[in-house]
Each structure stands twice: as structure tokens, then as C-alpha cells.
């Protein structure tokens, strides 16, 4: 599955507000779909690179030899999921914002995992 197809499939997850594929080394988005006046995906994607970098640094400082499966940020009205892609995909992560009243967190996590496994960069 290519980037455009992966983003479209992610937007099909119930409650999806927006999705982006981001390079956390550069902070640049490789693509995004959705968003709103309240959620500028380009800004959110760039800002979330700092979240991923900070967690990577923390794992290294603690000598924890594990990979991050996902990072969840829970807001009063939204879920923000960050899913770093497997090391074979380089320094990329999928970022998905969900409307908390319409989305199902477990299904969203499962959907991102499935999309990741099919994504070819």
C-alpha cells in the first residue's frame, strides 16, 4: 500500500479527524489528510516529532532496549495516536487524531497496526 492509500484508509477509521505520515528526524510530513481549523496537521505533525524524540531519548537514557508501539495523548474531546513504524521503515510515524465521542481507541490502534504492516515506502 502506498502513502496516499494508507492515509485514506486511516481516515476511514471511525472518528478520524486527521492523519499524517511524519519523519521524526526532519519533522517533515510525507503526507496528510483531514484536519480542521482547530487541528492544523502540518503543525501537529511537526510538534509531535518532539514527543517521539523525547521518548526515544528517555528509552536510551534508561537503557530500555524496546521499541515504542504507540504513544497516546488523551484530550477531553480527542485521542491523538502516534505510531512509530517498524525500523525497516526508517524514522517515520503515523499520527492519527480521533474524535473521542465517535472513535474507538482499541479499533483505531488495531487499524494503524494493520495499515503499518501493509505500508510500502
C-alpha positions in Angstrom: 0.0 0.0 0.0 1.4 3.4 -0.9 1.3 6.6 1.3 -1.9 8.0 -0.2 -3.8 4.7 0.2 -2.6 4.3 3.8 -3.7 7.8 4.7 -7.1 7.3 3.0 -7.5 4.0 4.9 -6.6 5.7 8.2 -9.2 8.4 7.6 -11.7 5.5 7.3 -11.2 4.7 10.9 -14.3 5.7 12.8 -14.0 9.1 14.4 -10.8 10.1 12.4 -10.2 13.8 12.3 -6.9 13.7 10.5 -3.9 11.6 9.8 -0.3 12.2 8.8 2.8 10.2 8.0 5.8 12.0 9.5 9.6 11.8 9.5 10.6 12.4 13.1 14.2 13.1 12.2 13.3 16.1 10.0 9.9 16.9 11.4 8.5 17.0 7.9 5.2 15.4 6.9 5.3 13.0 3.9 1.6 13.4 3.6 -1.6 14.1 5.5 -5.4 14.0 5.1 -8.1 15.7 7.1 -7.6 18.2 9.8 -9.7 21.2 10.8 -9.5 24.8 11.8 -8.7 23.6 15.3 -6.2 21.0 14.1 -3.6 22.0 11.6 -2.0 18.7 10.7 1.3 20.2 9.5 1.9 21.9 12.8 0.7 19.0 14.8 2.9 16.6 12.9 5.9 18.7 13.4 5.2 19.2 17.1 4.7 15.5 17.6 8.2 14.8 16.3 9.4 16.3 19.6 7.2 13.8 21.5 8.7 10.9 19.7 12.3 12.2 20.0 11.8 12.8 23.7 10.5 9.3 24.3 13.4 7.8 22.2 15.9 9.8 24.3 14.2 8.6 27.5 14.4 4.9 26.5 18.1 5.3 25.6 18.9 7.1 28.9 17.1 4.3 30.8 18.9 1.6 28.7 15.5 0.1 27.8 16.0 -2.0 24.7 12.4 -2.0 23.4 10.5 -0.3 20.7 7.7 2.1 21.1 4.4 0.5 19.9 2.4 3.7 20.2 2.0 6.9 22.2 -1.4 8.0 23.3 -2.3 11.6 24.1 -5.8 11.9 25.6 -7.6 15.2 25.4 -11.0 16.0 26.7 -12.5 15.7 23.2 -9.9 13.8 21.2 -7.4 11.0 21.2 -4.1 11.5 19.5 -2.2 8.3 18.5 1.4 8.3 17.4 2.6 5.0 16.0 6.3 4.8 15.1 6.8 2.5 12.1 9.0 -0.6 12.4 12.7 0.0 12.0 12.5 -1.3 8.4 10.5 1.9 7.6 13.2 4.3 8.8 12.3 7.2 11.1 8.6 7.5 10.3 5.5 7.6 12.4 1.8 7.6 11.7 -0.2 10.3 13.6 -3.9 9.9 13.9 -6.3 12.3 15.7 -9.7 10.9 16.6 -12.9 12.5 17.9 -13.2 10.9 21.3 -17.1 10.8 21.1 -17.1 8.9 17.8 -13.8 6.9 17.9 -13.0 3.6 19.4 -9.4 3.6 20.7 -8.9 -0.1 20.5 -10.1 -0.3 16.9 -8.0 2.7 16.0 -4.8 1.1 17.4 -5.6 -2.1 15.6 -6.3 -0.2 12.3 -3.0 1.7 12.5 -1.1 -1.5 13.1 -2.8 -3.1 10.1 -2.0 -0.1 7.9 1.6 -0.1 9.1 2.1 -3.7 8.1 0.8 -3.0 4.6 2.6 0.3 4.0 5.4 0.4 1.5 7.6 3.5 1.3 
